[in-house]
Amino acid sequence: MSDNHIDPTKEAFAALKNLPLDHPVDMLNLVKLRDHANYADGRTATGAEAYAAYGKESRPIFTKVGGKIIWSGEPQHIVIGPQTETWDVAFVARYPTGQAFLNMVYDPEYQAIVFHRQAALKTSRLIRTKTRESGQGFG
């Protein structure tokens, strides 16, 4: 369990696994980095450096399951919402199926490098969405 929203709780992960796994999903990622990474082995790096290492080492696993980044942006200002909840990184990752996301998470190679993400993050939000046609309005 994570009080800082770095890893999913057991309950949240169980609920994720119970969602339909046979259609494309988009994962909205909001990331706040630590000033200094929190590596268990004591190595030193900034949060940005640790997150870059996570990105570099996870990219082959992400692409192997068919993932791709479909949108990325640099958060600048909270217009609506808590002004204390600011983000350093925002992006949407698309997976061909919900199962593909789980395959990545369970991949032993991914599990061996996810410690970079855990060291880098101060807090995060990861929101699974079901892809729908663009241009269909707000509803």
Buried (B, 14 or more C-beta within 10 A) or exposed (E): EEEEBBBBEEEBEEEBEEEEBEEBBBBBBBBBBBEBBBBEEEEEBBBBBBBBBBBEBBEEBBEBBBBEEEEEEEEEEEEEEEEEEBBBBBBBBBBBBBBBBBBBBEBEEBEEBBBBBBBBBBBBEBEBEEEEEEEEEEE
